[in-house]
Amino acid sequence: MSAASSKRLGRILVQAGLVTEAQLEEALAAMADGNTLTGALDDLGHASESAIAHAVADQMGLVFIDLGAYDIDPNAATSLSSDLARRYTVLPVKIQDDELMVAMSDPANIFAIDDLRIVTGYEIKPVVAVESELFQAIERFAASQQDVDGMVGDLQDAVTISEEEEDLEAIEDQESAVAKLMNVIVTEGIRQGAGDIYIEPHEHELRVRFRIDGVCQEVFRSPKKMQRQLISRLKISSGMDIAEKRTPQDGRFGVVLDGKGVDFRVAVLPIVHGELAVLRLLRKDSIMMSLEDLGFLEQPLTRLLEALALPYGAILVTGPTGSGKSTTLYAAINRTNDITTNLITVEDPVEYRLAGLSQVQVHEKAGMTFAAALRSILRQDPDTVMIGEIRDAETGTIAIEAALTGHLVLSTLHTNDAPSAITRLTEMGIEPFLTASAITCVLAQRLARRLCPDCKEQYTPEEEALERVGFPFEPGNPPRIYRARGCNKCGNIGYRGRMGVHEVLTISETLERMTVENASADDIRRQAVSEGMKTLRDDGFEKVLMGTTSIEEIMRVVV
């Protein structure tokens, strides 16, 4: 920190009343051997680093962030050279639209802000952080970027050498560099809480993205030369054929990080510029969740538990891809799985490996289809059968017949809501009278982001806005609800984590009769609502009133 910068920062601290003129002069005189004014004031006991950062933020009307708890965007942090970051003691922490949020210990340094604007091409939004934490974070990301750059460089060198000559040592270096980069991608995906990892080839580069809380975030871009070796390494780890590049392939592998096991389900798809790889992270601790942990309200949960308590019947879970259907099914299985029951599943693929039950993997090329597996399973005298998905009339008919012959059947179906599941089975060719007799319960669900508990903001919405989305309220007395604001603990997104939004349809005698009469999904919905069913939107709006999510989020995920 220059003398001019130190004096400027000192004036801010004096104006804030944190230190006196005499203490400032003493600290300025004590600055030696590269020490900063903040360090000198802290060493002299006049003001702690944290107090200085908070005072600067308050005096300049800026946001203070705790770098220890802040989820720094790696793409932002590595957008600035480590030399420039060290020179100004700054660290980019978030990219939003055309704005770069930069953590600084001295946000009054307008020369630094101007240089950052020119170098990055972004408008700069300064925030304040503790100086020592900034130093640590800068060095951490500098080391991380050096590792990645080193891996990329090693890989490029090895590729170039191995292309020119058969050099065994170069090939081994190449494999080592790829292995290191693959390890970085996998471990960072786990630690950042990603649900999916995308390794995407483009015309001139390779892009890596993580899907976190349902939203994709770019992690980094790499040279195009890395593509072939990285995908080959992934195929080997996942048990795929590395020579086959023209057809899609599936595989899986597992890792243990920080004492927790994580399985990766891998799908490789040939596209124009190479092979796209998608890794689905399957955390083993998530399958131990109970139904109560999934965000159910009391009434829908009671309805579902009553259906699970029956020794027979079919329970369907519906929703789009990525809506948490598998997690809910496994939570239901955990409730029914004990030593007194024979529980068999047939899945494509088997996502989680569970102790205490028999799991069958579908293999259509070998003739092991859902229908073929089900026929054999029913000869094993199971108490409960879980079918990964009802995809066709044959599978659906066998599942329905199993439910009618004393088995509890759990399965999924792709429909937008619960009433549509009834009509979808009829459209598949399953007789309505069989569906009416076998189905006991249909659960439709979505995943909505939870509001960050540390920064959610309470407000009173306009009545017109509530009417527009159909939110129930008493005219003249709109409720006080919460909306996303953003803070350092949620990465200024306003949301942290997800929960389920549910719609549970239980089949009554009236609904059985309507199913046999081929009633439409709309008619079934109206009758179910009159019998007390909470729709997805009703369930979501109730969670808005509870303060766990926002109207905007419910409208985003619920049709």
N, C-alpha and C positions, 0 to 999 in steps of 0.2 A: 504494500500500500504506500503510495507516494506521500510526501509531506503535505501537499495541497489536499489530497483526499483525506488524510488524517485530521487536518484542521477543520475541514468541512464537516466530517462526521462528528468531531468534537463539539462544534457549534450546535449541531442538532441535539446532542446529548445534554448540553448545558441548557438549551431552550426547553428541553423536556423536563428539566429539573432533576435529572438522574445523577449528574455530577456537578461539582462547583468548578469555577474558573481555575482555582488553585489546584484541584485534583487533576483537571485536564492538563495544566502546564506540567505537573509532576509526571503524568503518564507520557506526555510528548517527550519529555526529557529522558524518560526511562526506556524509550523505544530504541533498541539496539539489536544487532545480530539478526536482522530480518524480522524481528517481532512486530506485530501490528498494534494499533492503538487499542483495539478490543482486547488483545492478549495482555497488553501492559496494564490496562484498567483492571482486568481480572486478576492478574498476578499481584497487583498492589492492594487488592481487596476493596477497591472503590465501587465496582459494579461487575456483576456476573455477565458472562456472555449472553445468557438467555435474557436477562433484564435489558441489556443493550439492544438486542434484536427486537424485543417487544417495544421498547421505547422508540426506536427508529420507525417501526411499522406504524405505531400510533401517531407519531409526529408528522409522518408523510402521508397518512391515510391509506396505507397499503395493507395487504393481507400478510399475516405471519404464518409460515408453514413449519410443521415439525418434520424434518427430513427423515427422522427415524421411523415415523409411522406413515409417511407419505408413499404412495404407490407411484414411483417415478416411471415415466414412459421411457423405455430403453431407446426407442427410436428418436425421442427428443434429446435425451442425454448424450447420444452419440452424434447429434447433428452439428456439434461444435467441436473443433479440435481441442485436445487436452491441453495444448500449450496456451491457447487463448483462454480456456476456462481457468487455468492456473494464474494467468497474468492478471485477470480481473476478479478472481475468486467468484465465479458465477457457474451455475449449472442449469441448463434447460431441463424442465421437468414435465412439460406437457405441451402438445401441439393441438390447437383447436382452431379450425378454419384457417385464416391467414395470420393467426396470432401465436407467438411463441412465449409461453410462460417461463420466466427465468428467475431462479432463486439467487439472491444476491445478499452480501453482507453490507454493501454500501450502495443502495439504490439511488443515491444522489449523484452518482458518478455518470453524468450525462455523456461523457466521452466514451465510456464503456458501452452504454446503451446504443449510441450512434454506430459504433463499430460492429456490435452484434447485429444491428438492423441491416447493415451493408453486407456483412459476411453471410448471414443466414437467409436474407430475403424476406424475413417475416417482420411484422410489427411486434415490438417487444413489450410484454406485460411483466414488469418487475414484481416480485414478491420477496419477502424478507425471511432469512433463515439464520440460524446460529452459525457463527463463523467456523468453529472447529468441526461442526457437522458437515458444513459445506466442503471443507478441505478433505474430509474422509470420503464423502460421496464422490467428489471429483476424482480422487485417486482410485476409488473402487471401479468406477466406470471406465477410467483410462486403462486400468489393468485388464478389465473385461474386454474392452474394444481391442486392446493390443493382442489378447489371446485369440479373438475371432479373426483379426487381421492376419495374425501369424498363421492360423490354420488355413485361411484362404490363400496366403502367400505360399505356404508349404505345399498346398494342394496344387496351385497353379504351376509351381516349379516342377513338382513331381509329374504332373500331366505332360508338361512340355518335354521333359527329359524322356519319359516313357514313350512318348510319341516319336521321338527322334531315334531312340535306340532301346534295345532290350536290356534295361538296367534293373536288376533285381532289387538293389538298394533303393532306387527311385520309386519302384512300385510299392515297396514296404513303407516308405515315407508317405506316399500318397494315401495308402490305406490308413495309416496312423492319423493323418490330418483329417480325413473323412470321419473316422471314428470319434475324434475329439469334437468336431463340429456337430455330429449327430448327438453326442452326449450333451452339448450345450443346449441344443434345441429341446431335447427331451426334458432335461432337468429344469430349464427355465419355464417350460410349459406347465410342469407339475407345480412349481413354486408360485407361479403367478395365477394358479387356479383355472387354467384353460380347460374348456370342455372338448375342444377340437384344435388340432394343429394342421395348418395347410402349408404344404410345400409346393409352390406354384411356378412352373416354368413359363417365362415370357420370351419374347423374341431375342432380347439382348441381356437378360438377367434372370436371376432366380429370386422369388419373393417368399418370405416366411411370415405367416400371420397366425395369431392365436384368437380363438373365439372365447371371450370371457364374459360371463353372465349374458350369453346370447348375442353379444355384439363383437364383430371382428375388429382386431387391432393389428396393424402391421408391426412386426418386430424388427426385421432388417431385410436388406436386399444384398444379394451376393452375385459374383460374376457367373456368367452363363456356363463357363467351363466346369463348374462344380456340379452341375445338374446330374450328369450321367453317373458319376461316382457316388453321389449322395443317395440317389434313388436305388442304385445297385446295393449299396450298404444296407439300406432300409429293407430291400427285398430279402437279402440274406438273413437279416435279423428276424424277419416275419415269416420265414419258411416259404417264400415264393420262388418261382423260376426266373432267374435273372436274365436268361436268354430270351424270354418271351416279352416282346415290347408292343405287340399288336392287339392284344386282348386285355380286358380288365382282370385284375387279380385281387384276392383278399388274403389276409394273413393276420397274425397277432404275435405279440411278444410281451414280456412282463419285466418290470424293474422294481427295485426296492430303494426308496429315497427317504432319508430321515426316519428310518424304521417303519415306513408305511409302504405297503405293496400297491402298485398301480399297473393295471393291464392296459395295453394299447391294441385297439382293433384297427387294422391298417387296410385301406382300399387304394389301389393304384389304377388310374384310368388314363389311357392314351389320349392325348389332345394334340392340337396343331403343333405346338412348340416343344413337345416332349411328353413326359408322363406326370400327371398331377397325382400327388399323394396326399391323402387325408388320414390323420391319426385321431381316432376317438379315444379319449382318456376315460378309463373305467376304474374309478377309485374303489377299492375293496371296502373301505369304511362306509361308503354311501349305501351299500346293500344291507348294512346292519341297521339302517334307519327304520323307525317304527312309523306306522300310519299317522300317529299323533305328531310326528316331527315334520310332516309334509305340508303343514299350513291349513289343515281341514278346520272348518267351523264345526260346532257341535252337532248341528242337525244333519248335515251331509255325512259326517263321520259315523253317527249313530245308524243311519240307513245302510251304509256300507258294511259296518260291523255285523248288523243283523243278517245281511245276505251271506257274509263269510261264515256265520255260525251255523248255517244250514248244511246238512250233509250231502246235498245234491243241488243241481241247478247250475246255470252258466252266468258268470259275471264278466262283462266286457268293459275294457278300458279304451276310450277313444280319444283322438286328438291328432294333430299334425306331427310330423317328424320333429324330434327335439323337444316335445312337450312333457317329458318325464314319465311316459307310460311304463317303460321297463322298471324304473325305480319304484313306482307305485305297485306294480305286480310283485316285485321281489319283497317289498314291505308286507304285502298281503300274504306271500308265501311264508315269510318269517313268523307270521302270526299263526299259521296253520301247521307249520312244520314241527313235528315232535316225534318221539320214538314210537308212538302208537299208530302213526299214519304212514301209508305208503304213498309217497309223492313223486311223480315223474313229470319231467318237462320235455318238450320238443321245441327247439329254437333254431333260428337261422339269422345270425350265428349265436352260439352260446356266449353271451357277453360276460357274465359273471360265473365263476366256478364256486358252487356252494356245497358245503359239507352236509350230509344227512339226507340228500335226495339224489335221484338218478336223472341225469341230464342227457338228452339225445340231440346230436347235431344233425341238422338236415343236410343231405348231400344228394342233390337232384340228379347229377350225372350218374351216380351209382344206384339210382332208383329209390333213395331214401327221401321221399317227399314228406310233407306234413301229413298227408292222408295215409301214406304207407306206414309211417311211424305210429300214427294214432291207432291204426288197426292192430298193430302188434302190441302197443301199450295197453290197450283195453283187455288183452289176454293176460296181462301181468297183475290183474286185480288191484288197480290203484284206487286210493281213496280220493286223491286230488290230482288233477291233470292240468298243467299249464301249457298252453299253446302260444308260441311266440306271436303269431299273427294269423288271422283267418283271411286267406287271400282268394279262395275260390269256393265254388259250391260244394265240391267233394269234401274239402277240409271242414267247411261249415256244417255240412250235414252230419258228418261223423261226430263233430264236437257237440252238436245239438242232441244227437242220439245218446251220446255218452252222458250228457246232463240229465237226460230223461231216464237213464237206467241206473241211477243211484250214485253218480260221480259228481264231485264238485269240479267244475271246469272254469279255468281262468284264461282269458285271452285278450288280444287287442284287435282293434279295427280302425281303419282310417276314415273317420267322419268328423264333421265340424262340431257336432253337438250330440247329446245323448239320444233324443228322439230319432235322429237320422239313422242311428245304428239299426233300429228295428226295420225301417224300410230298406236299408242297404242289404240286409240279409235276404229279404224278399226279392230284391233286384238280382241277387246272385243266383236265384233259383231255388232257395230253400222254402219249403211249404210254410205259409204263415201260421198254420195251426201248430206246427212243430216249434217255431220260434216263440209263439205265445206261451206254450206250455213249459219251455225249457229256460228261457231268460228270466232271471230273478232280479237282476240289477244291472244298470249301465252307468258307468262313470265317465264323464267327459272332463277333460282338464286342459289347462294352459299353465305356462310358467311366467310369472310376473316378477319384475325386479322389486326388491324391498327398498324403501326409502332409507337413506343413511340415518341412523338414530342420532348421530352427533351433529347433524346440520339441517335436518328437515325443518321446514319453515311453516308455521301455522298462519292461515289467512282465511278470509271470508270470501268465497267466490261470488261472482255476479249471478243473479237468478236466471238471467237470460242464458248464460253459459251452461248452467245446470239443466235447464229445460231442453237445451239443444242436444245434450247427450242422454237425456232421459233419467237423470239422477233424481231419486225421490227426495222431496223436501216439503216442508210446510211453507206455503206462500207468505212472504213477508218475514220469514225467519230462516234464512239459509244457514246451514251448519258451518261450523269452523272446521276446516280440514287441513291437510298438510300437502306441501308440494316440495319438489327437489330444489335444493339450492347449490350444494357443492362445498366441500371443505377438503382439508389436506388428507383426511383419513379415507375418503372415497375417491380421491383423484379429481376432485371438483366435478364429478359426474352427478352427484346427488343420490346415487343408488349404490347399495352394497349387498350382494347376495340375492337369491331368488326364493320364491315360495309358490305353492300351487294355488290355482283358482279352479274351483270344482263345481260340477253339476251332477247330482246323483239322482237317477231315475229308477224308482222301484216299480215293478210291474204289479198293478192291482188287477182285480177281476175286470173292471171296466176297461183298462188298457189291454188286457188279454183279448177281450171281445173286439175291441177296435183293431187290434193287430190282425185277428182272423178275418175281419171285414175289409182288410187292406186300406185302412185309414191313412191319410197323408201324415208326413212328419209334423206339419203345422198343427193338425188336429190333435195328434198325440201330445205335442208340446202344450197346447192350451189345456188339455185335460190334466196333464201331469202338474202343471202350475196350479190348477185349481185344487189339486190334491196335496199341495204343499211343497212341490219341488222348487228349490232355489236355482235359477238359471245361472249360467256363467257370469253374466253381467251383474245379477243380484249379488252373487257371492263376492265378486270383485268390488262392487260399491260398498258392501258391508265392511270389507277390509280397508277401503278408503276411509270410512268413518272411524275405524279403529286406529287409523294413523300409521298403518304398516306399508301402504303404497299410495300412489297418486291417481287421480282421475285420468291424467294423460297416459299413464302406463297401462291402466285397465283398457282404455280405448285402443291402445296400440296392439294388445294381445288378444282381445276378445272381439269377435265379429259382431 
